[in-house]
């Protein structure tokens, strides 16, 4: 799509164009010359995998779980071709990919949320996502945003490196060996899981053990004594949050969800689905093996069996140590990260006025769960992705939020406005990690600090906890990015049961600011022509594990 790429990249070249006085130079100028085009291709397919020793059909990226690390440099123009080679009729065969944490300025069509920003990519078809990484760097990830597909394996890390990283003086090593992904694993394909999903194992970098299962190899992170490492920790789970720690070592946090923060040193981190942290670890302990721990939360129905036989664990191994499991012991009273201690490295003004309700638009989202319907609700309505994506409805001429589908779940918000959203906690299966597409936001009130607001220097991120009973989380952001953006619980099972709303931002300018490629226009006709046997997976029985 060369002509579309040039149209998108002209926004990156506006400063140069504005200062170019010669018409002849203008005629010769190609804005793509200013941009590094980062072209990659990934293949989504089905393979049998056994990351915890139990073999089952899976949905994989380039044949691996997790998917391969996608690397970029700050400012790259990403062109990522996604090839759908899915064939297994016990799992979802259409797909879409969300680039988690990417703001997608001018490319809302590439956000990847099926039913909101696009129709899914049909089997045996491909689609190229294109978006800029201008003004963004840090730790991100990618995953399916179609039903519960990423619970079957379609997820992977995405890192945008900053050549001028202000924290570079703090570490010596930051590469593919310092990525730490946390996820859970199910022994049954996601479409066949009914009721409450209960994970069978915790995976660290795609490896783990399940209770009573074989003692398969665990993930090993190798370190050299005396070196300082930037570990990028990604919670890519469909459900659990994790208490993450590494025996014998403190963790100095320097990044949260792609945002640089003032260094904070802790012993452990409670990391929720969708969240990311960069931490600096100093390999200054005796040469040995040390347990890496990722304990799932003990809330409703999540796996939490401690660390028996290496469950919920990986290994930090110093070069020169024996190739054996660690014997180290966790701290009795670790210092755990308190979100309110995180502050931007460079001040970021909070939109609106410094008091509760001091934004141009103020929204309260009341969460609920109906056991009989087995659905989640926000303000009395359950989200069900429409067959015509919200973006396509808008591009087809609909300008009124009350007419957009799903009816009652699309909130119109004007451009250049401050927005405050408050979400009371405590609904079943709390805490709920809420993720906003298209934006980062200031967390002016964190869960568990219900009377304390911070309008001066709160952490800025894209996933926040709603907390437990009695909590009330409040976020602020400014509407500077036209498009329909979904706000949803990142527990994928909850999202699939309706825990989401859509914020239609600056509806009148969406079509002007987000030109779509022809390939995007073709997604819906292809998907809508699929046979029901392709869009409705075959249900399979629960396997005998032991």
N, C-alpha and C positions, 0 to 999 in steps of 0.2 A: 504493500500500500504506500508507494513513495510519495504520492501527492498528499495523502492524509498525514504522513509523517512530517512533511514540510509545513503543513498547516498548523500542526501541534507545536512544532519547534519554533515557530515565529514568535511565540510568547516569550521564549527564552532569549531571543535576540533583540528585543524591543529597545534596549538601551543602545546597542550598537547602531541600529537603524536610525534612531532618533538623532544620533550624533554624526551621521554620515551625510555630508552635504552634497556630494557629487552624484548626479543622476546616473552617470555611467557606472560608478561603483555600485550603486544600488542594483543596477541591472545584472551585474556579475555576482552579486552577493548571494550565497546560499546559506541560510541560517543553520542547516545541518552541519556546516563546517565548524560551528562553535560547540557542537554536542558530541560526546562520545556515545555512540550507539552500542548498547550491550545486548547482543542478540543471543538468545538461548532457546533450546527446545527441550520439552519434557514429554515423556510418553506415560500415559495413565493406563495401566493394564491390571489383569488379575493373575495372581500367582499364589501357590500355597506357600505359607511362611510359618516359621516356628520360633518367634523371637524369645519365647519363654520355655521352649521345649515342647509345646503343644502345637501340632501341625493343623492348620486350617486355611481355607481359601481367604484371600486378602485382596485389598485394592492398594496398589503400590505405584510409586513414582520412579521411573527408570529402574524398576526391579528391586528397590530397596525400601526398608522400613527403619527409620524415617526416610523420607525422600532426600535427595542430594542437597547439599548446601548450595544455594544460589548466592553468588557474590557480586557486588557492585561497588563502584566508587561514587562518592557523593557527586551529584550532578549528572550521572548517566541517564540516558534515555533508554529505558528498558523495552525490549521487544521480545516477548516470551511466547513462543508457539506451543500451544497445548494440544497434543494429539490424543484423542480418545480411542483407545484400543480395548475397551472393556467388553467382556463377553460372558461373564458368569451371571446366570439368571437368578442366583440366590442373593445378589447384591444389586445396588443401584448402578445402572449402566450409562445413564446420562451423567454429566458432571459440570461443575463450574469451579473456578479457582479464585479465592479471595486473597489479596496481598495485604496481610494483616498489618495495619499501622500506616500504610501508604495513604496520604490524604487525597490523592487523585484529583488535584486541581485541574480542571478542564477536561478530565477523562472519567467522569462518573460512570460512563459505559463500561469501563475496565475494572470496576470495583469488585465484580464477581458474585454479588449476592443474587442468587437465582430468585426470580419473582419480583425483584426490586430493580436491579440494574441490567438484567439480561435474562434471556431464556437459556436453559442449560445447553451444553454442547452435546449433540447427539452421538451415539456410538458410531465409530468409523468415520468421524468427522474431526476437523481441527479448527482451532481459533487462535488468533494472535492477539494477546494483550499488549497494549503499549501505554506507558506512563513514564513521567519524569520523576527523578529522585532529587530534583532541585530543592535545596533548603532542608533536606532530610538525611540523617545518618544515624546509624545505631543498629539495634538488634530487632529484627522483625521475623515474620514467618509467613508461610503460605499454606493454605488448606482448602479442601472442598467446602463450598458453601451451598451444597445441595443436600437437603434432608440430613441424615446422620452419617453421610458417606465418609467423613474424615475419621470416624470412630473405627472404620475398617482398615485404616492405614494411610489415607491420602493426606499427608502433612509433612512439612519439612522446614528447615531453617532458611532464613533470608537475611543476609547481613550487608549493610551499606557502610563501607569503610570511609573514614574521613581522613584525608592526608594531613589535615591540620587539627587533629583531635586534641582538645585542650588537656586531656588527661594522659596523653601519651608518655609523659615523663614518669608516670606512676608504675608502668609495667614494661616487661621485656618481650613478652610473647603474646600475640593475638592472632590466631590463625584457625584453620579448620580443626586443629587438635584441641582447641580450647572451647569448643561448642559443647554445651551440656543440655540435651533435650530431655524433658520429663513428660511422660505420657502413661496412659493405662492401656491394658489390653484385655479383650474379651474373647472367650473361646467359642462364641456364637456370632454369626454374621448379624450386623446391626438391624436389618429389616425384620429379623425373626425374634428380636428381643422385645418382649411385652412386659407391661407393668414397669417396675423400677429396675433400671439397669444396674447390675452389680459387676464391677470389674474383677478380673481374675488375677491380674498381675500388674505391677508397676514396671515400666521400662525406662531405663536411663540410656540414652543414645541407642534405643532400639533393642536393648538386651535386658533380661530380667528373669526372675524365677517366681513360680506360683507355689502357694503352700501345698506341700505334699508332692510336688513335682520333681523332675530330675534336676540335679545340680549342674545346670548348664553354665557356660562361661558368662561372667558378668562384664559390664562395660568397664574398661580400664582407662584412666587418664594418667599419662606418664608425665612426670615433672623432673627437672634437673635441680639438684640442691643449689640454693642461692639465687635462683631465677624468680622473677615476679610475673605472674600470669593473669591476663584478663580473661576470666571465664564468663562466657555469655550463656546465661541460664534461661531457658525458654520452657514455659508451661504449655505444652501442646495437648493437654488432656481434653477429653470430651466431658469430664465430670469433676474429678477430685481436684482440690487444692493440696499443696504439699508443704510440709515443713522441711526445708532443705538445709543441710549442714554438712560440713566435712570435719571429721574428728581431728582434734589437735590444731585446727587452723581457724583464724578469724577471717571474715569476709568484709572487704571495704567496698561499699556500693558506690559506683560512679555513674550509673545510667539506669533509668527506669523507663521502659516502653519507648525507647528511641529518644529520650530526653536526658541531656547531661545534668547531673545533680551534684551538689556539694558532697564531698566524701563523707560517708557515715559508716562506721565500723561496728559489726554485729557478729554474733555467733551463729545465728540461724535466720531464715527468711520464710515467711508464710507467703507462698506464691500461688495465685489463683489462675485458673484456666485463661489463657490468652495473654497473661502478663509476662514481661521479660525484665531481667536485671543483668547488668554487667557488674561483676565484682572483681577486685584485685586480691589474689592470694599470694602470699610470700612463702615460697618453699624453703622455710628456714628451720624445719624440724628434723630430727634424726632420720637417716635413711631407713625407710620401712614402708609398710602398706597401711593405709588409713581408709576407714569406711566413709564412703559418700552416702549420705542418708536422704531419702525422699519419702517421708511418711505421709500417706494420704490422710485427709481429714477424717475424723471419726464421726462425722455427721451421718445422716440417714443413708444406709445401704452402701457406703463406700468401703472398699477393702482397707483394713487397718489391722494387720497381724503382727505388728512389730517388725523385727528384723531376723526372725528365725530362719536359719539356713540361707541367709543372704537375700531374703525377700526385701523389696523396697530399697535396694542398695546397689552401689557401684563401688569401684576401688580407685583411690588415688595412690599411685605407685611411684615412689622415688626411683630414679635410675640407680641400679645396684642392689635393690631390694630383692628378696626371694620371690618367686612366682607362687605365692600362696594367698589364701584369703586373709584379710586383716584380723587382728585380735583386739583392736582398739575399742575404747569405751566412750560413749557419748557423755557430754557434760550433764550434770544433774540439774543445773539451773542456768541454762544458756540465756544470753541477751538476745532477744528476738527483735527483728525490725519493727518499729512503730512507724506507720506511713507518715504520720504528722511530723516526723523528724527529717523527712526528705524535702529539700528546697532546690529550685532551679540554680544551676551554676551561674547563669547570667539572669538577672531579674526579668521576669515576664509579667507584664501588667495583667491584673485580673479584670476582665470586661465588666462593665456595670458599676454601680455605686456600692460602697462597702457596708452593706447591711442586707439582711435576709429579705428577699423580694426586690432587691435593688437593680434588677435587670429590666431591659425593655420587654422581654417575654419571659414569663414565669410559669413553669409547668410542674405539676405534681403528678407522679405516676404511682398509683396504688396497686400493688401486686396481690394476686389471689390465686387460689387453686381450688377447682371444683372436683371432688373425688368421683362423683357420679359421671360427670362428663369426661373425666381424666384429662383435663385441659388446664393450662395456666391462663390467667386473665390480667390485663392491665386496664385500669379504669373501667372494668366490667366487660371488656371485649377481648376475645382470643384471636391472635394473629394467625391467619392462614394465607400463605403466599398466593397471590392472584395468578391466574393463567396468563394474563397479559401483564408483563412487568410494569411497575409504577413508572419507570422512565419512559417506556414506550407509550403509555397512556398520555403522559405529558407531551411527548414529542408529536403525538397524534392530535394535539390541540386542547386537551383538558387542562384548565387553569384553576379550577376550584377544588380545594382539598376535600370538601364534603362529597364530591362526585368521584374522587379517586378510590380505587379498590386496593386493599380490602377496606370497605366502608367503616369509618370511625377509627381506623388505625393509622391514618395519614394526617400528620399535623403540619399545617403550613406555617412557615416562619419566614419573616422578611429579611432582606439582605441588610448588611451593615448594622446589625442589631446585636445587643448582648442578650444571651439566653441563659436562664437559670433552670436547672432540672433537679428536683428533689425526689428521692426514692426511699420511702420507708422500708426498713428491713423486716425480717422475721417470718416471711411466708415459708411454707414447707420447703425443706431441703436447702435452707440458707446455710452459708452466705451465697448470694448470687453474684457472679462477676459480670458486670454490665459493660459492654463494649460499644462504642460509638464509631461508626464508619465516617470517613471524610474529615475528621477533626481529631485533634487532641483537646483536652479540657483541663481547667484548673479545678482541683478537688478542694473546694473551699470548706467542706465539712466531711471528714472521713468517718466511716462507720466506727461506732464505739466512742466517738467524741461528739455527742449529740448536742451539746450546748456551746461548743467551741467552734467558731468560724475563723478562717484565716484568709483575709483579703489582701494580705501584704505579699507573701511569698509561698503559696501552697505548691505542692508537687503538681506537675503537669504530666498527664499520661493519657492512655486511651482505653484502659480497662480498670474498673474500680469495684470494690466490694460493697454490696448493699448492707452487709452485716446481719446480725441476728435480731431477735425480738427487742424492740426499744430503740434500735438504731435508726438513723436517718441520714442518708448520704446526699450531699449537694454538690453539683458541678456547675461550672460556668464556661461558656465559650462564645466566640463572636462569629456571626454568619458572614463568612468571606469566601464561600465555596459553593456555588450553585449546584444543586443536584438533589436527588432523593437519597437520603442516608438512613440506613437502618440502625436502630439502637436496640440491642438485644442481650439477653442472658447468654453467656458463652458456655454454659453447660449445654452441650448440643442437644441432649435429650429434652431439656426444658424449652429450648428454642423451637424444636420440632413440635412441641406441644403448645405453642402459641405465645411464648414469653418474649414479645418484641413489639416495637412500633416503628413507623417510618416518619422521619422528619423531612418534609419536602421544602427545601431551602431555595428561596428566590425563584419561584416557579416560572415567572415570566421570562427570566434570562437563561433558563437551563438549555434550551435548544441553541441559542446563540453561542453560549460559552462552552458547549460540549458537543462539537460535531462528531457524528458517529461514522465509522467506516462501513462500507458495504457488507463486509463479512458479519458485522453485528446485526445488520438488517436481516440477514439470512438465517440467524439462529432460531427465531421463533417458528417460521414456516417448517423448518426441518424437524424441530422438536414436536410440534403439534401434529405432524404426520406420522409419528412413531406409533407402532402397534402397542396395544395395552399390555401385551406379554413382555414388552421391553421396559415399560415404565412401572410395572407392578412386579416386584421380585417374588420369586418362589419362596415360601416359608419352609424352613427346615427345623427338625427337632433339636432340642438341647442335647449337646454331646455328653457322653459318659466320660468324665474327666479322670476319675481315679479308678 
